[in-house]
Amino acid sequence: MNANIQKSTPVKIAFDTHSKRIDMLSGLSLPDYTLVERGSVRFYDARLDNPVDTLCFMFAAMSRQQIDSLALLRKLSHPNIWSFVSKRGDIVEGLNPVMSADIVKMYAVSFIPLNPSSKKPAAKVHVLLTDMYSIQWGEVDSWLANKSQTEYEAQKGSWY
């Protein structure tokens, strides 16, 4: 994908189907947004005025993942087991679902959603990361990106 097109394409998101989709600041229920403005996704640890650059997780030891290298962040089980898929140039890393991680901190995420009908930017919202099912910044050719939460949960106990 051309870099200019990549910069202008929206980021795909999905809320956890069990989430109430409540904006942390307004207390209002959110529509089931599926697209957000590229560049607007920010993560927060403890304070909503200070975005962080890395996510802390446990994988054999305490580790960190640079947020700007992520192509996909996807929940594998409720509430804290996530798969990190990163892209470094043309190399995609982390497609093995066994390489998942337990996010050990409570994060909030903010973004500027695109109105589901008009695709125009709406007001910035803040939700808990646990309310999300996936955030996809780049193309990932894997069931991790293509399987819905409903499909995934219907196959509990299966190996991939």
PyMOL commands that set and color helices and strands:
alter all, ss='L'
color gray80, all
select helices_A, chain A and resi 3-8+67-69+129-131+143-146+149-154
alter helices_A, ss='H'
color red, helices_A
select strands_A, chain A and resi 11-15+35-36+42-45+51-52+54-58+62-66+70-77+81-88+91-93+100-103+107-111+125-128+132-136
alter strands_A, ss='S'
color yellow, strands_A
deselect
rebuild
show_as cartoon
